[in-house]
Amino acid sequence: MSSTLPPAGSWGQGRGKIDSLIEEEKLQKVTASRTHANRLLKQAQNHLASSASTAEDDPEGAYALLYTAARKSLTAVLEVQGLRPTTKGGHVVISDALKAQIDPPLGRILVTYNRLRRSRHNSEYPPVSEPELTADNVRQDLDKAKEIVEVSEKLMDQLPIY
């Protein structure tokens, strides 16, 4: 993976988009913190374990946990860069900020993240036509969330500080 991304510490792509997101107040600059990023990553890993153990009894809660794991792990990537989503940017800006930097080559994980985000939203605010989530839905997407967490952990050492 590292050979397909810009060298660590450089802005090979995405700087203009990050600047725009900060100007639009969807992202804010913060002190880059590997300690805080590691904390988010640990929480994400705990959420994955909790999701797996509650899938049968509470698929909606388990799905919310797997989505939150993916979101927190991607947020950890931004934290090591000294960036944080604002309430104005919400969960969508996480994908927007990282897409600018890693697509290509790794945009596929952000497509998955956005699908998980929409599925979690539909489970919390279900349209009448939306079927209920099942433990099978959780199990299928749990692997996707695990992949996002794993890729996020690797990206934390690849992307530059803003």
MDAnalysis code that builds the backbone (N, CA, C; Angstrom):
import MDAnalysis as mda
import numpy as np

u = mda.Universe.empty(486, n_residues=162, atom_resindex=np.repeat(np.arange(162), 3), trajectory=True)
u.add_TopologyAttr("name", ["N", "CA", "C"] * 162)
u.add_TopologyAttr("resid", np.arange(1, 163))
u.add_TopologyAttr("resname", ["MET", "SER", "SER", "THR", "LEU", "PRO", "PRO", "ALA", "GLY", "SER", "TRP", "GLY", "GLN", "GLY", "ARG", "GLY", "LYS", "ILE", "ASP", "SER", "LEU", "ILE", "GLU", "GLU", "GLU", "LYS", "LEU", "GLN", "LYS", "VAL", "THR", "ALA", "SER", "ARG", "THR", "HIS", "ALA", "ASN", "ARG", "LEU", "LEU", "LYS", "GLN", "ALA", "GLN", "ASN", "HIS", "LEU", "ALA", "SER", "SER", "ALA", "SER", "THR", "ALA", "GLU", "ASP", "ASP", "PRO", "GLU", "GLY", "ALA", "TYR", "ALA", "LEU", "LEU", "TYR", "THR", "ALA", "ALA", "ARG", "LYS", "SER", "LEU", "THR", "ALA", "VAL", "LEU", "GLU", "VAL", "GLN", "GLY", "LEU", "ARG", "PRO", "THR", "THR", "LYS", "GLY", "GLY", "HIS", "VAL", "VAL", "ILE", "SER", "ASP", "ALA", "LEU", "LYS", "ALA", "GLN", "ILE", "ASP", "PRO", "PRO", "LEU", "GLY", "ARG", "ILE", "LEU", "VAL", "THR", "TYR", "ASN", "ARG", "LEU", "ARG", "ARG", "SER", "ARG", "HIS", "ASN", "SER", "GLU", "TYR", "PRO", "PRO", "VAL", "SER", "GLU", "PRO", "GLU", "LEU", "THR", "ALA", "ASP", "ASN", "VAL", "ARG", "GLN", "ASP", "LEU", "ASP", "LYS", "ALA", "LYS", "GLU", "ILE", "VAL", "GLU", "VAL", "SER", "GLU", "LYS", "LEU", "MET", "ASP", "GLN", "LEU", "PRO", "ILE", "TYR"])
u.atoms.positions = np.array([
    [0.812, -1.184, 0.000],
    [0.000, 0.000, 0.000],
    [0.858, 1.252, 0.000],
    [1.912, 1.309, 0.792],
    [2.701, 2.531, 0.896],
    [3.293, 2.951, -0.436],
    [3.545, 2.019, -1.344],
    [4.112, 2.386, -2.632],
    [3.092, 3.064, -3.531],
    [1.792, 2.958, -3.225],
    [0.769, 3.573, -4.053],
    [0.300, 4.917, -3.513],
    [0.721, 5.261, -2.331],
    [0.373, 6.549, -1.741],
    [1.561, 7.495, -1.854],
    [1.305, 8.808, -1.729],
    [2.430, 9.730, -1.726],
    [3.377, 9.401, -0.579],
    [4.656, 9.775, -0.706],
    [5.589, 9.523, 0.397],
    [5.076, 10.161, 1.688],
    [5.280, 9.470, 2.804],
    [4.849, 9.993, 4.099],
    [5.399, 11.405, 4.283],
    [4.540, 12.293, 4.768],
    [4.970, 13.658, 5.041],
    [4.791, 14.614, 3.879],
    [4.309, 14.135, 2.728],
    [4.105, 15.044, 1.600],
    [2.629, 15.074, 1.218],
    [2.253, 16.151, 0.555],
    [0.880, 16.264, 0.076],
    [0.890, 15.998, -1.413],
    [0.750, 14.737, -1.790],
    [0.723, 14.366, -3.191],
    [-0.601, 14.677, -3.845],
    [-1.663, 14.645, -3.094],
    [-2.993, 14.932, -3.634],
    [-3.907, 15.360, -2.494],
    [-4.902, 16.135, -2.841],
    [-5.966, 16.456, -1.904],
    [-5.821, 17.723, -1.088],
    [-4.697, 18.400, -1.143],
    [-4.504, 19.582, -0.289],
    [-5.556, 20.660, -0.566],
    [-5.862, 20.892, -1.829],
    [-6.859, 21.909, -2.170],
    [-8.227, 21.598, -1.589],
    [-8.619, 20.337, -1.634],
    [-9.912, 19.924, -1.075],
    [-9.920, 20.094, 0.437],
    [-8.831, 19.732, 1.090],
    [-8.744, 19.901, 2.548],
    [-8.855, 21.381, 2.890],
    [-8.146, 22.230, 2.155],
    [-8.230, 23.680, 2.379],
    [-9.675, 24.157, 2.243],
    [-10.386, 23.674, 1.228],
    [-11.780, 24.078, 1.006],
    [-12.681, 23.615, 2.145],
    [-12.474, 22.396, 2.615],
    [-13.301, 21.875, 3.705],
    [-13.073, 22.657, 4.995],
    [-11.845, 23.108, 5.209],
    [-11.560, 23.948, 6.380],
    [-12.220, 25.315, 6.200],
    [-12.099, 25.888, 5.007],
    [-12.718, 27.186, 4.736],
    [-14.238, 27.125, 4.891],
    [-14.843, 26.013, 4.499],
    [-16.292, 25.818, 4.625],
    [-16.705, 25.441, 6.046],
    [-15.731, 25.326, 6.950],
    [-15.932, 24.965, 8.350],
    [-16.539, 23.571, 8.516],
    [-16.218, 22.692, 7.576],
    [-16.628, 21.298, 7.690],
    [-15.544, 20.471, 8.372],
    [-14.315, 20.948, 8.282],
    [-13.170, 20.389, 8.997],
    [-12.550, 21.506, 9.805],
    [-11.916, 21.145, 10.902],
    [-11.148, 22.132, 11.653],
    [-9.737, 21.618, 11.877],
    [-8.821, 22.563, 11.986],
    [-7.447, 22.213, 12.315],
    [-7.347, 22.031, 13.823],
    [-6.678, 20.964, 14.231],
    [-6.408, 20.685, 15.638],
    [-4.952, 20.256, 15.733],
    [-4.462, 20.147, 16.935],
    [-3.105, 19.631, 17.112],
    [-3.103, 18.151, 16.752],
    [-2.230, 17.783, 15.847],
    [-2.120, 16.380, 15.458],
    [-1.774, 15.542, 16.684],
    [-2.499, 14.429, 16.866],
    [-2.286, 13.629, 18.063],
    [-2.382, 12.142, 17.754],
    [-1.242, 11.492, 17.764],
    [-1.230, 10.040, 17.593],
    [-1.871, 9.373, 18.816],
    [-1.689, 9.959, 19.984],
    [-2.277, 9.398, 21.201],
    [-3.794, 9.372, 21.092],
    [-4.380, 10.488, 20.672],
    [-5.834, 10.530, 20.531],
    [-6.305, 9.609, 19.408],
    [-5.556, 9.560, 18.322],
    [-5.900, 8.665, 17.214],
    [-5.869, 7.208, 17.673],
    [-4.864, 6.846, 18.456],
    [-4.791, 5.481, 18.979],
    [-5.977, 5.164, 19.884],
    [-6.402, 6.154, 20.650],
    [-7.577, 5.983, 21.510],
    [-8.818, 5.690, 20.664],
    [-9.009, 6.459, 19.583],
    [-10.146, 6.223, 18.688],
    [-10.057, 4.850, 18.031],
    [-8.862, 4.472, 17.634],
    [-8.668, 3.176, 16.999],
    [-8.982, 2.036, 17.971],
    [-8.573, 2.173, 19.217],
    [-8.876, 1.158, 20.240],
    [-10.386, 1.079, 20.462],
    [-11.058, 2.222, 20.514],
    [-12.511, 2.220, 20.653],
    [-13.153, 1.511, 19.467],
    [-12.636, 1.768, 18.267],
    [-13.163, 1.123, 17.064],
    [-13.026, -0.397, 17.171],
    [-11.882, -0.857, 17.613],
    [-11.669, -2.304, 17.759],
    [-12.620, -2.896, 18.800],
    [-12.842, -2.168, 19.891],
    [-13.791, -2.626, 20.912],
    [-15.212, -2.684, 20.352],
    [-15.577, -1.687, 19.546],
    [-16.917, -1.663, 18.940],
    [-17.119, -2.863, 18.016],
    [-16.068, -3.236, 17.279],
    [-16.180, -4.403, 16.397],
    [-16.465, -5.666, 17.208],
    [-15.756, -5.822, 18.307],
    [-15.970, -6.997, 19.161],
    [-17.379, -6.994, 19.750],
    [-17.824, -5.829, 20.195],
    [-19.172, -5.723, 20.758],
    [-20.233, -6.001, 19.702],
    [-19.995, -5.501, 18.494],
    [-20.941, -5.729, 17.410],
    [-21.092, -7.222, 17.134],
    [-19.984, -7.916, 17.062],
    [-20.022, -9.354, 16.791],
    [-20.781, -10.103, 17.881],
    [-20.612, -9.689, 19.118],
    [-21.237, -10.429, 20.223],
    [-22.717, -10.105, 20.409],
    [-23.197, -9.010, 19.831],
    [-24.605, -8.639, 20.008],
    [-25.443, -8.784, 18.732],
    [-24.853, -9.274, 17.663],
    [-25.543, -9.338, 16.370],
    [-26.854, -10.122, 16.432],
    [-26.862, -11.237, 17.116],
    [-28.075, -12.072, 17.173],
    [-29.196, -11.401, 17.952],
    [-28.877, -10.848, 19.109],
    [-29.906, -10.300, 19.991],
    [-30.321, -8.873, 19.653],
    [-29.419, -8.107, 19.050],
    [-29.703, -6.690, 18.786],
    [-29.029, -6.266, 17.478],
    [-29.561, -6.705, 16.344],
    [-28.887, -6.389, 15.085],
    [-28.768, -4.889, 14.809],
    [-29.758, -4.108, 15.184],
    [-29.672, -2.663, 14.950],
    [-28.554, -2.042, 15.775],
    [-28.466, -2.416, 17.046],
    [-27.386, -1.918, 17.893],
    [-26.023, -2.394, 17.416],
    [-25.967, -3.654, 16.994],
    [-24.705, -4.214, 16.487],
    [-24.278, -3.492, 15.220],
    [-25.250, -3.154, 14.374],
    [-24.911, -2.454, 13.131],
    [-24.403, -1.044, 13.436],
    [-25.056, -0.382, 14.382],
    [-24.596, 0.954, 14.772],
    [-23.155, 0.891, 15.276],
    [-22.823, -0.146, 16.015],
    [-21.462, -0.296, 16.521],
    [-20.457, -0.545, 15.407],
    [-20.809, -1.369, 14.422],
    [-19.838, -1.630, 13.356],
    [-19.623, -0.380, 12.515],
    [-20.696, 0.384, 12.290],
    [-20.543, 1.652, 11.563],
    [-19.683, 2.624, 12.375],
    [-19.959, 2.728, 13.664],
    [-19.195, 3.635, 14.517],
    [-17.722, 3.247, 14.537],
    [-17.440, 1.962, 14.497],
    [-16.048, 1.509, 14.430],
    [-15.380, 2.033, 13.166],
    [-16.057, 1.913, 12.042],
    [-15.502, 2.410, 10.780],
    [-15.310, 3.928, 10.843],
    [-16.300, 4.635, 11.356],
    [-16.217, 6.096, 11.438],
    [-15.080, 6.546, 12.350],
    [-14.965, 5.938, 13.508],
    [-13.912, 6.345, 14.448],
    [-12.524, 6.033, 13.902],
    [-12.388, 4.935, 13.200],
    [-11.064, 4.603, 12.663],
    [-10.660, 5.582, 11.568],
    [-11.598, 5.987, 10.727],
    [-11.285, 6.986, 9.696],
    [-11.032, 8.352, 10.324],
    [-11.766, 8.656, 11.382],
    [-11.532, 9.906, 12.111],
    [-10.134, 9.907, 12.731],
    [-9.667, 8.752, 13.163],
    [-8.317, 8.632, 13.723],
    [-7.265, 9.022, 12.684],
    [-7.512, 8.661, 11.429],
    [-6.582, 9.041, 10.357],
    [-6.503, 10.563, 10.257],
    [-7.645, 11.211, 10.325],
    [-7.654, 12.676, 10.273],
    [-6.969, 13.273, 11.503],
    [-7.167, 12.666, 12.664],
    [-6.566, 13.175, 13.908],
    [-5.039, 13.211, 13.831],
    [-4.427, 12.180, 13.240],
    [-2.969, 12.201, 13.139],
    [-2.506, 13.247, 12.133],
    [-3.415, 13.738, 11.323],
    [-3.090, 14.807, 10.379],
    [-3.342, 16.187, 10.981],
    [-3.960, 16.224, 12.153],
    [-4.312, 17.505, 12.754],
    [-5.610, 18.052, 12.196],
    [-6.513, 17.159, 11.824],
    [-7.808, 17.543, 11.267],
    [-8.921, 16.838, 12.035],
    [-10.063, 17.529, 12.144],
    [-11.205, 16.939, 12.837],
    [-12.482, 17.416, 12.171],
    [-13.452, 16.513, 11.992],
    [-14.737, 16.930, 11.433],
    [-15.459, 17.875, 12.392],
    [-16.205, 18.804, 11.842],
    [-17.042, 19.690, 12.648],
    [-18.480, 19.187, 12.573],
    [-19.347, 19.762, 13.382],
    [-20.757, 19.375, 13.295],
    [-21.333, 19.759, 11.935],
    [-20.825, 20.792, 11.346],
    [-21.278, 21.193, 10.006],
    [-20.870, 20.162, 8.957],
    [-19.713, 19.577, 9.116],
    [-19.241, 18.563, 8.171],
    [-19.830, 17.185, 8.436],
    [-20.127, 16.924, 9.710],
    [-20.733, 15.653, 10.086],
    [-19.899, 14.445, 9.702],
    [-20.591, 13.347, 9.504],
    [-19.925, 12.093, 9.172],
    [-19.489, 12.051, 7.712],
    [-20.164, 12.825, 6.861],
    [-19.859, 12.808, 5.427],
    [-18.489, 13.399, 5.140],
    [-18.102, 14.428, 5.871],
    [-16.829, 15.097, 5.591],
    [-15.633, 14.171, 5.831],
    [-15.791, 13.187, 6.673],
    [-14.715, 12.220, 6.906],
    [-14.356, 11.559, 5.590],
    [-15.369, 11.110, 4.897],
    [-15.164, 10.475, 3.593],
    [-14.638, 11.473, 2.571],
    [-15.204, 12.667, 2.554],
    [-14.776, 13.685, 1.593],
    [-13.291, 14.023, 1.761],
    [-12.866, 14.207, 3.001],
    [-11.472, 14.586, 3.272],
    [-10.502, 13.476, 2.895],
    [-10.869, 12.257, 3.215],
    [-9.968, 11.153, 2.901],
    [-10.009, 10.790, 1.419],
    [-11.176, 10.904, 0.811],
    [-11.262, 10.615, -0.625],
    [-10.310, 11.507, -1.411],
    [-10.240, 12.767, -1.013],
    [-9.345, 13.699, -1.703],
    [-7.895, 13.240, -1.636],
    [-7.551, 12.527, -0.581],
    [-6.161, 12.132, -0.371],
    [-5.822, 10.717, -0.837],
    [-6.793, 9.814, -0.843],
    [-6.449, 8.411, -1.110],
    [-7.169, 7.791, -2.305],
    [-7.984, 8.567, -3.011],
    [-8.693, 8.023, -4.174],
    [-8.210, 8.696, -5.438],
    [-7.498, 7.990, -6.289],
    [-7.026, 6.629, -6.113],
    [-5.828, 6.598, -5.171],
    [-5.494, 5.500, -4.672],
    [-5.813, 4.120, -5.008],
    [-6.805, 3.437, -4.074],
    [-7.166, 4.055, -2.943],
    [-7.922, 3.328, -1.921],
    [-9.351, 3.819, -1.738],
    [-9.909, 4.456, -2.726],
    [-11.259, 4.997, -2.611],
    [-12.331, 3.964, -2.348],
    [-12.054, 2.715, -2.676],
    [-13.023, 1.637, -2.469],
    [-13.483, 1.545, -1.015],
    [-12.579, 1.759, -0.069],
    [-12.998, 1.654, 1.336],
    [-13.950, 2.780, 1.713],
    [-13.849, 3.912, 1.022],
    [-14.745, 5.028, 1.317],
    [-16.124, 4.799, 0.721],
    [-16.188, 4.110, -0.395],
    [-17.484, 3.713, -0.954],
    [-18.185, 2.797, 0.045],
    [-17.432, 1.860, 0.598],
    [-17.987, 0.954, 1.605],
    [-18.425, 1.722, 2.844],
    [-17.585, 2.651, 3.313],
    [-17.940, 3.465, 4.481],
    [-19.257, 4.192, 4.249],
    [-19.411, 4.800, 3.090],
    [-20.639, 5.552, 2.811],
    [-21.858, 4.633, 2.757],
    [-21.694, 3.425, 2.248],
    [-22.802, 2.472, 2.244],
    [-23.164, 2.068, 3.676],
    [-22.152, 1.824, 4.513],
    [-22.410, 1.496, 5.917],
    [-23.126, 2.655, 6.614],
    [-22.716, 3.875, 6.296],
    [-23.327, 5.064, 6.904],
    [-24.814, 5.145, 6.550],
    [-25.128, 4.925, 5.285],
    [-26.534, 4.978, 4.855],
    [-27.347, 3.835, 5.476],
    [-26.755, 2.653, 5.538],
    [-27.458, 1.510, 6.138],
    [-27.724, 1.745, 7.616],
    [-26.747, 2.297, 8.307],
    [-26.942, 2.607, 9.732],
    [-28.047, 3.638, 9.902],
    [-28.058, 4.646, 9.046],
    [-29.105, 5.672, 9.111],
    [-30.482, 5.036, 8.894],
    [-30.578, 4.176, 7.885],
    [-31.865, 3.533, 7.599],
    [-32.302, 2.591, 8.714],
    [-31.357, 2.037, 9.456],
    [-31.744, 1.172, 10.573],
    [-32.224, 1.989, 11.766],
    [-31.694, 3.199, 11.906],
    [-32.116, 4.050, 13.024],
    [-33.383, 4.825, 12.713],
    [-33.575, 5.161, 11.456],
    [-34.753, 5.905, 11.010],
    [-35.362, 5.149, 9.834],
    [-35.913, 3.954, 10.104],
    [-36.285, 3.061, 9.000],
    [-37.475, 3.575, 8.186],
    [-37.277, 3.646, 6.874],
    [-38.422, 3.905, 6.009],
    [-39.372, 2.702, 6.082],
    [-40.641, 2.923, 5.819],
    [-41.617, 1.841, 5.883],
    [-41.209, 0.688, 4.971],
    [-40.620, 1.009, 3.838],
    [-40.265, -0.018, 2.865],
    [-38.964, -0.753, 3.185],
    [-38.211, -0.273, 4.160],
    [-36.912, -0.864, 4.497],
    [-37.105, -2.103, 5.370],
    [-36.544, -3.253, 4.953],
    [-36.649, -4.445, 5.812],
    [-35.805, -4.263, 7.075],
    [-36.184, -4.986, 8.103],
    [-35.422, -4.921, 9.350],
    [-34.047, -5.538, 9.147],
    [-33.082, -4.989, 9.856],
    [-31.743, -5.577, 9.834],
    [-31.773, -6.939, 10.518],
    [-30.930, -7.806, 10.043],
    [-30.809, -9.136, 10.645],
    [-29.373, -9.356, 11.097],
    [-29.187, -10.405, 11.859],
    [-27.833, -10.774, 12.280],
    [-26.964, -11.072, 11.059],
    [-27.560, -11.611, 10.010],
    [-26.798, -11.876, 8.781],
    [-26.287, -10.579, 8.160],
    [-27.117, -9.528, 8.162],
    [-26.656, -8.232, 7.657],
    [-25.451, -7.741, 8.448],
    [-25.525, -7.901, 9.748],
    [-24.417, -7.469, 10.604],
    [-23.164, -8.263, 10.281],
    [-23.289, -9.567, 10.203],
    [-22.120, -10.410, 9.932],
    [-21.495, -10.069, 8.574],
    [-22.319, -9.822, 7.568],
    [-21.794, -9.491, 6.241],
    [-21.002, -8.187, 6.259],
    [-21.529, -7.197, 6.961],
    [-20.860, -5.897, 6.961],
    [-19.799, -5.754, 8.042],
    [-19.793, -6.635, 8.999],
    [-18.759, -6.597, 10.029],
    [-17.375, -6.795, 9.408],
    [-17.269, -7.683, 8.449],
    [-15.986, -7.875, 7.773],
    [-15.552, -6.614, 7.021],
    [-16.512, -5.911, 6.454],
    [-16.206, -4.664, 5.733],
    [-15.706, -3.605, 6.718],
    [-16.375, -3.509, 7.870],
    [-15.943, -2.547, 8.888],
    [-14.555, -2.896, 9.416],
    [-14.287, -4.178, 9.603],
    [-12.951, -4.611, 10.052],
    [-11.892, -4.187, 9.043],
    [-12.203, -4.326, 7.766],
    [-11.250, -3.923, 6.737],
    [-10.978, -2.422, 6.809],
    [-12.014, -1.633, 7.019],
    [-11.831, -0.186, 7.131],
    [-10.931, 0.141, 8.321],
    [-11.148, -0.517, 9.446],
    [-10.314, -0.287, 10.632],
    [-8.859, -0.666, 10.340],
    [-8.653, -1.790, 9.687],
    [-7.288, -2.230, 9.370],
    [-6.589, -1.265, 8.413],
    [-7.288, -0.828, 7.383],
    [-6.697, 0.119, 6.435],
    [-6.425, 1.455, 7.131],
    [-7.339, 1.880, 7.985],
    [-7.140, 3.140, 8.717],
    [-5.874, 3.099, 9.556],
    [-5.659, 1.979, 10.218],
    [-4.462, 1.842, 11.049],
    [-3.195, 2.011, 10.206],
    [-3.203, 1.468, 9.000],
    [-2.048, 1.610, 8.109],
    [-1.921, 3.035, 7.584],
    [-3.048, 3.658, 7.274],
    [-3.016, 5.027, 6.744],
    [-2.485, 6.035, 7.759],
    [-2.650, 5.755, 9.025],
    [-2.217, 6.687, 10.060],
    [-0.726, 7.011, 9.949],
    [0.042, 6.098, 9.390],
    [1.472, 6.326, 9.218],
    [1.842, 6.807, 7.820],
    [0.862, 6.960, 6.963],
    [1.127, 7.286, 5.571],
    [0.777, 8.726, 5.194],
    [-0.224, 9.285, 5.832],
    [-0.710, 10.597, 5.409],
    [-0.043, 11.723, 6.213],
    [0.176, 12.856, 5.579],
    [0.943, 13.946, 6.208],
    [0.122, 14.761, 7.204],
    [0.829, 15.426, 8.090],
    [0.203, 16.394, 9.007],
    [-0.136, 17.635, 8.190],
    [-1.313, 18.185, 8.452],
    [-1.768, 19.386, 7.727],
    [-0.927, 20.583, 8.125],
])
